[in-house]
Structure formats: C-alpha cells, structure tokens
Amino acid sequence: MTTVKVLKGMMVFEKDSIRVICDLFYEDRQSPVRVNIKVKKEKMEHLPHGDTDYHDISEYYYIDSSVWEIINKIENSR
C-alpha cells in the first residue's frame, strides 16, 4: 500500500467509536480499494508507583472491524 486517503468519518452508536471510509492506494492497481473500517478509542490509566501521586492517562485507537473482512475486500477488488 502506498497511500491511505480518509474520505469520510461517521459517528456510530457505540461510545468512543467512529466509522471511517478510506481509499487504499496500491502501486500495482489503477484504482483504489474502498474500505469501511470501525475504529475505537481506548483509554489506559497508569497508576502511580511509589510515593508520587502523579498518574497518566493514555489514549490509543485500534481497528474494531473484522480484519478478515478488510483483507477479503482488498483481495476481491482485483
């Protein structure tokens, strides 16, 4: 894959989730592959160790769609 172009983001009913429509561009293809991916945000709280009262919250995103469905979409778009 050479480029990913996000076309549209849509809200979904699940908390901290979004559905994203993307075009995936490949060198060996004339047209991009359009995929529909659900992305979810997670928060992780890092609790303090020792005598400090400092703590941190990290946020990260992950693909919450079926990876197999995305792979099939890409492979069947030839």
Legacy VTK file of the C-alpha trace (Angstrom):
# vtk DataFile Version 3.0
C-alpha trace
ASCII
DATASET POLYDATA
POINTS 78 float
0.000 0.000 0.000
1.350 3.412 -0.885
-1.299 5.810 0.416
-4.407 5.886 2.596
-6.963 8.606 1.956
-9.692 9.122 4.549
-12.857 10.167 2.732
-15.415 10.382 5.493
-15.855 9.802 9.194
-19.226 8.893 10.675
-20.412 8.555 14.242
-21.728 5.190 15.413
-23.898 4.273 18.387
-21.032 2.776 20.372
-19.213 5.049 22.771
-15.747 6.209 21.646
-16.130 4.636 18.187
-16.193 6.056 14.687
-16.682 4.535 11.237
-14.195 5.677 8.604
-14.440 5.298 4.833
-10.944 5.069 3.319
-9.415 4.579 -0.092
-6.319 2.370 -0.070
-3.914 3.011 -2.936
-1.527 0.351 -4.234
1.257 0.705 -6.808
0.036 -2.294 -8.836
-3.598 -1.133 -9.124
-5.133 1.565 -11.240
-7.955 2.357 -8.833
-8.010 2.425 -5.031
-9.751 -0.114 -2.800
-12.517 1.482 -0.730
-12.923 0.050 2.775
-15.274 0.759 5.646
-13.474 0.476 8.987
-14.724 0.938 12.536
-12.130 2.479 14.837
-12.423 2.543 18.610
-10.664 4.694 21.196
-9.407 3.151 24.421
-8.066 4.865 27.494
-5.488 3.355 29.791
-4.781 4.866 33.165
-1.272 4.479 34.510
-1.442 4.398 38.287
1.343 5.892 40.376
4.130 3.766 41.775
5.842 4.685 44.984
5.256 7.916 46.866
4.152 10.110 43.966
0.506 10.909 43.335
1.126 11.515 39.633
-0.795 9.372 37.158
-1.198 9.470 33.426
-3.960 8.548 31.013
-3.013 7.299 27.547
-5.423 7.145 24.646
-4.964 4.933 21.636
-7.055 3.812 18.691
-7.482 0.360 17.202
-9.406 -1.228 14.331
-12.607 -2.712 15.724
-13.784 -4.118 12.373
-13.116 -7.673 11.277
-9.605 -7.697 9.856
-10.542 -10.761 7.790
-13.371 -8.808 6.149
-10.973 -5.980 5.295
-8.466 -8.454 3.818
-11.200 -10.143 1.769
-12.379 -6.760 0.487
-8.848 -5.912 -0.647
-8.199 -9.322 -2.229
-11.570 -9.468 -4.026
-11.282 -5.996 -5.510
-8.881 -7.041 -8.287
LINES 1 79
78 0 1 2 3 4 5 6 7 8 9 10 11 12 13 14 15 16 17 18 19 20 21 22 23 24 25 26 27 28 29 30 31 32 33 34 35 36 37 38 39 40 41 42 43 44 45 46 47 48 49 50 51 52 53 54 55 56 57 58 59 60 61 62 63 64 65 66 67 68 69 70 71 72 73 74 75 76 77
